[in-house]
Amino acid sequence: MISSALKRLASLAVLVSVAACGAITSNSKAVFMLVDVSGTYVREVPDAIMTAKLLTSKLNSNDMFAFGEIGSCSFSDNSLIVRRTLPGTPSQAALAKQDVFRSLETYGEQVDATDWTDIRGGLRYAASELEQSDQGKRIIVVHSDLVEDVSPDCDTSELSLDLEGITVVVTNVTRSDREASDPDAYFRRLEEWQALVEEAGGKWVHANSRDRLLEYIF
Amino acid sequence: MFGLTWTDWQLWLLIAGVIVLLYIARPYLHGLFRSVFFGLAYVLRDVARRLEAAGNAVYERYIELVAAHTAETLEQKMISQELKLEKRAPEIDRRASGIVDRLETSRAELDATIEAFRAVDLDEQTLQTVRARMDENSFSRSKSKLTSAVSDVRRAVKEELTPLRPQINALRSELKPMAENTARLRSISTELERSAKRINEDLVTFEACIHPDYEARRAAAQRQSILIPWLLALLVMSVALTGVFLNFFLIQRPMAEIVGDDLQVMGVDLPTAAALVVIFLEAVAGIVLMDAAGITRITLISTLPRLPKRILLYAAIAFLAAFSFFEAILAIQREVLIQIDQETTRMALGEGAEATQDSSGVSLTMIAQMVLAVLIPWLLAIAAIPLETVIQNFVFILRLVLHQVMIFLAFIFATLATILKALGLFVLRVYDLLIFLPLVIEGMVRRVRRPARRKAEGAA
C-alpha cells in the first residue's frame, strides 16, 4: 500500500517536473498592426483593413490584436484604433472578432490622410503595448511604404527602439515612381529599416503579399 | 618476383629456403592454424548449440503458455456450458416430462381402443345372426330369401362395428400428436447429444493441455490456431481505431470551447491533447466494462469478487453513458462553432453576415454527428474484446518469432563453424602441399629408420 502510494507520488512529481520543464507552453499571439495613412498612401487603407480582418479571423482565443495608424505623431493614444484580447472560448472569440471587424470598417469609412509619416513613433508605441501583453509570440505588422517623413513638431528620427522578442513584419511596401528608374533605392530603404529593427533586437520579415504575411504569422 | 626471373638460381634458392623454413615451422604454424580456425569453429558451434537450446526453451515456454491458455479458455467454456446446462436442465426435464405425460395419455387411450376392439366378437355375432335367419327361412331356398339373409348379415356386421367408429377416430387423432411428441423427444435427444459431443471434445483437448506428458501438451498446443484469431482481432481493432480517428475529429474542435486553444502540451495543442485524453478515458471505461462483465480478462478486475466487479460494471456503464452525453453536446457545439466561424470568415472577406444561411434548429449533419458521438464510446468498449486476443496472441506470436529467429541464427552459426573448420583443413592441406618435398623425404627417412629401431629394440 505504502509503496503504491509512493509510486503515485513519484509519478505525480514526474508529471509536475515535466510541466515545469516547459511541457506546457503557450502558443498565443499578440499582433499589433500599424497602418500608414500619410499622404497618398492613405488609398491603401481599405487593403490594410482587409488584411487586418483576415489576420484577426485566423487568431485563436486569448490572442491579442491591436490596430493603430502611422500618422504625423504616431506615439500617441489617438493613433490606436482597436485593441482587443480575444476571450478564452472560440465561440466568444469569434463574436469578439466580429466586433473588431465592425470597428475597422467604421475606421475605414472615416480615415483622413496625415501630412507627415512617423514610423518610429508608431513602432515605439506598438512595442510598448506589446511589452505589457502576456502572449508568447509578439508581432508588429507594418503596412507602409516605409518612407519616413517626420514633422518638425514631432521629430522622432533619433528615437531609440527596443524590439527585443518582437517580430516586425512589413508588408505592402509599395515602390514609388522614382524608384522605377532606381530599383536599388527601394532595396536600400528596406535594408535600412531591417538594420534599424535588428539593431533594436527585433526580427525582420518582409512579406511581399498578404498570403505570405498570413502564412508567416500562422 | 623480387626482381628475379624464373631462370635465376637465386629465386629457386629463395623458394627452397622458404620451403625449408615452412617445414621447420610446420608444427607451430599447424598449431596456430588449428587454434584459429578450429577454435573459432568450436566457439561458433558452441554459440549455435546455445542458441538452439535457448530457441527450444523459448518454444517449450511458448507451448506451455499456449497449452495453459487453451486449458484456461476451455475450462471457462466448460464451466459456462455447465452453468448453461444446469440452467436448462429443469426446462429440458419439464419439456421431456410433458411429452412423456402426453405419450402416456395417448398410450392409455390406445389401450382403451384396443380393449374396445378386443370386445368385438365379429365372427360369433355374424354366425349367430346367419343361423337365426337360416332357421327362420329353413324351408325357403329361393334366391330372394338368400339375398335377404345376406343383407341381414351385413346389417348385423354394421351394427357391430358402429360403436368402434369413435374409437377409430380417436386412434387417428392420437397418432399425429404422438408423432410430433416423438419428434420433439428426438430433437431434444439430438441437441443433448451434440452438446455432449462438444463437451467431450473440449474435455479431450483440456485433458491433453494439462497432461503431465510434454508431448501430449505440445500436440494439443500445436493444434491451436494463433495467427488467424490474431489477424481477425487485428482487423476488428483497425475498424475500431478508424472509429477512434473519426471520434477524435468530432470532438477535437469543440474541446477548445472547454479547455481553450492557446496552450500546448509538449508541442500538441491543448484541444487535441484533451480530445485524446477523452478517447483514452473512453477506451479505459470500455476495458473496465468488458472485464467487469466477464467478457474479457485484460486487467485484474476479472479476478475480483462479485460485488466489486458489479460496482465497477455499473460505474463503467455510467461513465460511458456520461461520455456519450458529453460527446453529443460537443457535436452540437461543433456545429455551432462551424457556423460562427463561417460567419466570421464571410465578414472578414466583406461578404456580410446576412449571407449566412439560416442555421437555427437541428440540421441533419448535426443529428448524424450526435448519433456518431453517442455510439462511438460504446463501440470503443466493444473494441476491448479483440484487444484481449490481440495482446495475448501477440505475445505468443512474439515468442514464436523469437524461437524461429534463434533457430535461424543457430543454423547460421553452425554453418559458419562448418565453413571455418573446412577452411582450416584446406589451409593445412595447402600448407602441406607447399612443403610436400621435405615431408616426402621425412617419410622416407622414417620408413628407413623404423626397421632399424625395431631391430635395436628386439636385440635389447
Interface residues (C-beta under 8 A of the other chain):
Chain A: V18 A23 I24 T25 S26 N27 S28 M50 K53 L54 T56 S57 N60 S61 N62 D63 G88 T89 P90 S91 A94 L95 K97 Q98 F101
Chain B: R253 A256 E257 G260 D261 D262 L263 Q264 V265 M266 G267 D269 Q333 V336 L337 I340 D341 E343 T344 T345 M347 A348 L349 G350 A353
